[in-house]
């Protein structure tokens, strides 16, 4: 087995059988029940932490002349509707996409057998365990390079419905610019949790972006009275650890079939956008991106898989549109 320099996670934990979970939030010392309430008795608990245990954006690279690589994966659906694949990149381009099924499995991917940089991206959807990785030739781990970018958000940042983990919109932007990605997209669970703010605060970064509001709209998490202050508090916590780091806040993307519809606490998506903007502007160093400008109504209607979530091609277009806005 070749020791890897995995990146994009906060804590790795191995069970008694050697299966490793890559946690994107550090679970040590935290009460999972603090974030269990959803208002829906039929929903499973620990949803934030189940999302945090999924290795979205977690990857590693090697310089190798090997002709194949084998990877041990354990997968379960849990709260997910689908399992994402494992992506194998060679010299920065997608080389092989390995389908992941439920249960324990060994994935094998052929490689060129010449000097190349091989990068493996773990699935962005599913409950995933990792146990071992072996090349059939010499392989030297390559340390992450480039400026670190942390991006926080909802399912539209986790991108469970992307073609694969290297084609989520954060992955596409990071690969385009050579950035070291930390992807803190938590489907359904972007509710300005203090653990997320502290994680971003305590993680070194050259750029931070946050796409805020759509889960708050869907969950009725805050009212018009409380949301601006919650955004201000979240940004302030992040800023405490990053006094000079550029921070970008993105308001909710256009959702044509939901626009104008009040949520459980009477807020429309435009109300949410206004609250997020007012809270973020308390920090004069925050740069705002108007989410309604990322996709047009026609594009959203054509590319969304449902009323809210882009399909795979939609994530590509989001990457194209956001990439120039995120570049300093």
ROSE-723505 format. One record per residue (C-alpha): residue in one letter; z, x, y. Coordinates in steps of 0.05 Angstrom, whole numbers. Each point is the difference from the previous one (the first is absolute). Layout:
<pts>
+------+--------+--------+--------+
| type |      Z |      X |      Y |
+------+--------+--------+--------+
|    A |      Z |      X |      Y |
...
+------+--------+--------+--------+
</pts>
This chain:
<pts>
+------+--------+--------+--------+
| type |      Z |      X |      Y |
+------+--------+--------+--------+
|    X |      0 |      0 |      0 |
|    X |    -18 |     26 |     69 |
|    X |     54 |     -7 |     53 |
|    X |    -28 |    -39 |     58 |
|    X |     15 |     -1 |     74 |
|    X |      0 |    -76 |      7 |
|    X |      3 |    -26 |     71 |
|    X |      9 |    -68 |     34 |
|    X |     68 |    -19 |    -29 |
|    X |     73 |      5 |     21 |
|    X |     37 |      8 |    -67 |
|    X |    -22 |     10 |    -72 |
|    X |     43 |    -26 |    -57 |
|    X |     -9 |     13 |    -75 |
|    X |     29 |    -45 |    -53 |
|    X |     27 |     23 |    -68 |
|    X |    -71 |     -2 |    -30 |
|    X |    -29 |     44 |     54 |
|    X |    -36 |    -55 |     39 |
|    X |      1 |     16 |     74 |
|    X |      1 |    -52 |     56 |
|    X |    -25 |     23 |     67 |
|    X |     41 |    -38 |     51 |
|    X |    -30 |     -9 |     69 |
|    X |     69 |    -19 |     27 |
|    X |     60 |     38 |    -26 |
|    X |     41 |    -49 |    -42 |
|    X |     62 |     43 |     -7 |
|    X |     62 |    -33 |     28 |
|    X |    -36 |    -64 |     20 |
|    X |     19 |    -71 |    -20 |
|    X |    -65 |    -32 |    -23 |
|    X |     29 |    -69 |     11 |
|    X |      0 |      9 |     76 |
|    X |    -74 |    -17 |      1 |
|    X |     -3 |    -51 |    -57 |
|    X |      1 |    -64 |     42 |
|    X |    -68 |    -32 |      6 |
|    X |     18 |    -74 |      7 |
|    X |    -39 |    -14 |    -63 |
|    X |     44 |     -5 |    -63 |
|    X |    -59 |     11 |    -47 |
|    X |    -15 |     69 |     29 |
|    X |     27 |     62 |    -34 |
|    X |     51 |     43 |     36 |
|    X |     -5 |     74 |     20 |
|    X |    -70 |    -12 |     27 |
|    X |      4 |     54 |     53 |
|    X |     25 |     50 |    -51 |
|    X |    -52 |    -20 |    -51 |
|    X |    -52 |     14 |     52 |
|    X |     33 |     66 |     18 |
|    X |     -3 |     21 |    -74 |
|    X |    -76 |     -7 |      0 |
|    X |    -33 |     67 |     15 |
|    X |    -50 |    -23 |     54 |
|    X |    -26 |     62 |     34 |
|    X |     34 |     48 |    -49 |
|    X |    -47 |     55 |    -22 |
|    X |     -6 |     74 |    -19 |
|    X |    -54 |     54 |      1 |
|    X |    -18 |     60 |    -42 |
|    X |    -50 |     56 |      3 |
|    X |    -29 |      3 |    -70 |
|    X |    -58 |     19 |    -45 |
|    X |     21 |    -50 |    -53 |
|    X |    -49 |    -47 |    -34 |
|    X |     50 |    -57 |    -10 |
|    X |     68 |    -26 |     21 |
|    X |     48 |    -46 |    -38 |
|    X |     52 |    -44 |     34 |
|    X |     56 |    -40 |    -31 |
|    X |     12 |    -66 |     36 |
|    X |     45 |    -61 |    -14 |
|    X |    -18 |    -64 |     37 |
|    X |     26 |    -71 |      6 |
|    X |    -20 |    -56 |     46 |
|    X |     70 |    -19 |     23 |
|    X |    -10 |    -38 |     65 |
|    X |    -73 |     22 |      5 |
|    X |    -62 |    -42 |    -17 |
|    X |    -40 |     61 |    -19 |
|    X |      5 |     73 |    -20 |
|    X |    -37 |     51 |     42 |
|    X |    -36 |     58 |    -32 |
|    X |     11 |     75 |      4 |
|    X |    -51 |     37 |     42 |
|    X |    -23 |     71 |    -15 |
|    X |    -35 |     35 |     58 |
|    X |    -39 |     65 |     -5 |
|    X |    -10 |     40 |     64 |
|    X |     19 |    -61 |     41 |
|    X |    -47 |    -50 |    -33 |
|    X |     17 |    -54 |    -51 |
|    X |    -18 |     29 |    -68 |
|    X |     32 |    -48 |    -50 |
|    X |     38 |    -66 |      6 |
|    X |     46 |    -11 |    -60 |
|    X |     18 |    -72 |    -16 |
|    X |     75 |    -12 |    -12 |
|    X |     25 |    -53 |    -49 |
|    X |     70 |    -24 |    -15 |
|    X |     43 |     44 |    -43 |
|    X |      1 |     75 |    -15 |
|    X |    -67 |     35 |     -1 |
|    X |    -34 |     68 |      7 |
|    X |    -58 |      3 |     49 |
|    X |    -53 |     54 |     -8 |
|    X |    -51 |     20 |     52 |
|    X |    -56 |     51 |     -9 |
|    X |     -4 |     53 |     54 |
|    X |    -58 |     45 |     22 |
|    X |     26 |     62 |    -36 |
|    X |    -14 |     43 |     61 |
|    X |     46 |     22 |     57 |
|    X |     18 |    -64 |     37 |
|    X |     58 |    -35 |     35 |
|    X |     22 |    -60 |    -41 |
|    X |     43 |    -53 |     32 |
|    X |     34 |    -57 |    -38 |
|    X |     22 |    -64 |     36 |
|    X |     50 |    -44 |    -37 |
|    X |     -8 |    -77 |      1 |
|    X |     16 |    -39 |     63 |
|    X |     17 |    -63 |    -40 |
|    X |     44 |    -11 |    -60 |
|    X |     67 |     26 |    -26 |
|    X |    -21 |     71 |    -18 |
|    X |     35 |     56 |    -38 |
|    X |    -29 |     70 |     -8 |
|    X |     20 |     50 |    -55 |
|    X |    -49 |     57 |     -6 |
|    X |    -65 |     31 |     22 |
|    X |    -39 |     53 |    -37 |
|    X |    -64 |     38 |     16 |
|    X |    -40 |     34 |    -56 |
|    X |     -8 |     62 |     43 |
|    X |     33 |     39 |     56 |
|    X |     25 |    -43 |     57 |
|    X |     38 |     22 |     61 |
|    X |     36 |    -54 |     41 |
|    X |    -23 |     -5 |     72 |
|    X |     53 |    -16 |     52 |
|    X |    -12 |    -58 |     49 |
|    X |    -31 |     22 |     65 |
|    X |    -20 |    -30 |     66 |
|    X |     44 |    -39 |     49 |
|    X |     44 |    -52 |    -32 |
|    X |    -14 |    -72 |     17 |
|    X |     49 |    -56 |    -17 |
|    X |    -26 |    -71 |      1 |
|    X |     45 |    -61 |    -10 |
|    X |    -22 |    -71 |    -13 |
|    X |    -11 |    -58 |    -47 |
|    X |    -47 |    -15 |    -58 |
|    X |    -57 |     15 |     48 |
|    X |     26 |     72 |      3 |
|    X |     18 |      4 |    -75 |
|    X |    -70 |    -27 |    -16 |
|    X |     12 |    -24 |    -71 |
|    X |    -70 |    -30 |      1 |
|    X |    -37 |     64 |     18 |
|    X |    -50 |     29 |    -49 |
|    X |     50 |     55 |    -16 |
|    X |     58 |     40 |     29 |
|    X |    -46 |     49 |     35 |
|    X |    -36 |    -58 |     34 |
|    X |     57 |    -36 |     35 |
|    X |    -11 |      2 |     74 |
|    X |     56 |     51 |     12 |
|    X |    -28 |     44 |    -55 |
|    X |    -70 |     -4 |     29 |
|    X |     25 |     18 |     70 |
|    X |     43 |     57 |    -26 |
|    X |    -55 |     29 |    -43 |
|    X |    -49 |     -4 |     58 |
|    X |     45 |     40 |     46 |
|    X |     34 |     46 |    -50 |
|    X |     69 |    -31 |     13 |
|    X |     60 |      2 |    -47 |
|    X |     12 |    -74 |    -11 |
|    X |     67 |    -35 |    -10 |
|    X |    -19 |    -73 |    -14 |
|    X |     58 |    -48 |     11 |
|    X |    -38 |    -64 |    -12 |
|    X |     45 |    -52 |    -35 |
|    X |    -36 |    -64 |    -19 |
|    X |     38 |    -59 |     27 |
|    X |     58 |     44 |     21 |
|    X |    -16 |     27 |     70 |
|    X |     60 |    -32 |     34 |
|    X |     25 |     57 |     44 |
|    X |     53 |     20 |    -52 |
|    X |     48 |     55 |     24 |
|    X |    -13 |     41 |    -62 |
|    X |    -74 |      4 |     19 |
|    X |     17 |     20 |     72 |
|    X |     48 |     54 |    -23 |
|    X |    -50 |     26 |    -51 |
|    X |    -53 |      8 |     54 |
|    X |     51 |     29 |     48 |
|    X |     22 |     54 |    -50 |
|    X |    -70 |     19 |    -26 |
|    X |    -36 |     55 |     40 |
|    X |    -67 |    -26 |     26 |
|    X |    -54 |     15 |     51 |
|    X |    -22 |    -73 |      6 |
|    X |     34 |    -66 |    -15 |
|    X |    -33 |    -69 |     -3 |
|    X |     29 |    -68 |    -14 |
|    X |    -37 |    -65 |    -13 |
|    X |     53 |    -52 |     17 |
|    X |      5 |    -75 |     -2 |
|    X |    -40 |    -33 |    -55 |
|    X |     57 |     -2 |    -52 |
|    X |     47 |    -23 |     55 |
|    X |    -48 |    -57 |     14 |
|    X |     -5 |    -18 |    -73 |
|    X |     74 |      5 |    -14 |
|    X |     25 |    -31 |     65 |
|    X |     44 |     62 |      3 |
|    X |     16 |      0 |     74 |
|    X |     -6 |    -49 |     57 |
|    X |    -32 |     10 |     68 |
|    X |     70 |     15 |     26 |
|    X |     15 |     55 |    -51 |
|    X |    -66 |     33 |    -18 |
|    X |    -13 |     41 |     63 |
|    X |     70 |     30 |     -6 |
|    X |    -10 |     15 |    -74 |
|    X |    -65 |     37 |     15 |
|    X |     34 |     38 |     57 |
|    X |     57 |     20 |    -46 |
|    X |    -47 |     22 |    -56 |
|    X |    -43 |     42 |     47 |
|    X |     63 |     29 |     32 |
|    X |     27 |     23 |    -67 |
|    X |    -66 |     33 |    -17 |
|    X |     -4 |     32 |     69 |
|    X |     69 |     31 |     -9 |
|    X |    -28 |     46 |    -53 |
|    X |    -68 |     10 |     33 |
|    X |     10 |     10 |     75 |
|    X |    -70 |     28 |     11 |
|    X |    -39 |    -29 |    -59 |
|    X |    -56 |    -50 |     17 |
|    X |     19 |    -70 |    -23 |
|    X |    -53 |    -54 |     -7 |
|    X |     17 |    -74 |    -10 |
|    X |    -54 |    -46 |    -27 |
|    X |      9 |    -75 |      9 |
|    X |    -23 |    -48 |    -56 |
|    X |    -74 |     -1 |    -17 |
|    X |    -40 |    -63 |     10 |
|    X |     12 |    -54 |    -52 |
|    X |    -51 |    -54 |     18 |
|    X |     29 |    -55 |    -44 |
|    X |     71 |     12 |     23 |
|    X |     -9 |      9 |     75 |
|    X |     35 |    -53 |     41 |
|    X |     43 |    -25 |    -58 |
|    X |     75 |      4 |     14 |
|    X |     42 |     32 |    -55 |
|    X |     68 |    -23 |    -25 |
|    X |     34 |     19 |     66 |
|    X |    -55 |    -26 |     44 |
|    X |    -37 |     65 |     16 |
|    X |    -75 |      8 |     -4 |
|    X |    -33 |     66 |    -15 |
|    X |    -15 |      8 |     75 |
|    X |     75 |    -11 |     13 |
|    X |     16 |     54 |    -51 |
|    X |    -50 |     48 |     33 |
|    X |     31 |    -13 |     68 |
|    X |     71 |     12 |    -27 |
|    X |    -20 |     64 |    -35 |
|    X |    -35 |     26 |     62 |
|    X |     59 |    -15 |     46 |
|    X |     49 |     34 |    -47 |
|    X |    -45 |     61 |    -10 |
|    X |    -14 |      9 |     75 |
|    X |     73 |     15 |     13 |
|    X |    -18 |     70 |    -24 |
|    X |    -51 |     25 |     52 |
|    X |    -27 |     51 |    -50 |
|    X |    -23 |    -53 |    -50 |
|    X |    -75 |    -13 |     -2 |
|    X |    -19 |    -71 |    -19 |
|    X |    -60 |    -22 |    -40 |
|    X |    -20 |    -73 |      6 |
|    X |     -9 |    -23 |    -72 |
|    X |    -47 |    -56 |     19 |
|    X |    -50 |     53 |     22 |
|    X |     -5 |     36 |    -67 |
|    X |    -43 |    -52 |    -35 |
|    X |    -40 |    -57 |     29 |
|    X |      9 |    -71 |    -23 |
|    X |    -66 |      2 |    -37 |
|    X |     19 |     66 |    -35 |
|    X |     68 |    -27 |    -19 |
|    X |    -29 |    -64 |    -30 |
|    X |    -51 |     41 |    -39 |
|    X |     45 |     56 |    -24 |
|    X |     68 |    -33 |    -13 |
|    X |     19 |    -15 |    -72 |
|    X |     44 |    -58 |     25 |
|    X |     26 |    -24 |     67 |
|    X |     36 |     65 |     13 |
|    X |    -20 |     59 |    -44 |
|    X |    -64 |     41 |      7 |
|    X |    -41 |     15 |    -61 |
|    X |    -20 |     71 |    -19 |
|    X |    -57 |      3 |     50 |
|    X |     46 |    -28 |     54 |
|    X |     47 |     59 |     -9 |
|    X |    -59 |     48 |      9 |
|    X |    -18 |    -35 |     65 |
|    X |     72 |      1 |     24 |
|    X |      1 |     75 |    -13 |
|    X |    -64 |      9 |     40 |
|    X |     28 |    -40 |     59 |
|    X |     70 |     29 |      1 |
|    X |    -18 |     73 |    -12 |
|    X |    -23 |     16 |     71 |
|    X |     60 |    -37 |     30 |
|    X |     49 |     42 |    -41 |
|    X |    -31 |     67 |     17 |
|    X |     38 |     34 |     57 |
+------+--------+--------+--------+
</pts>
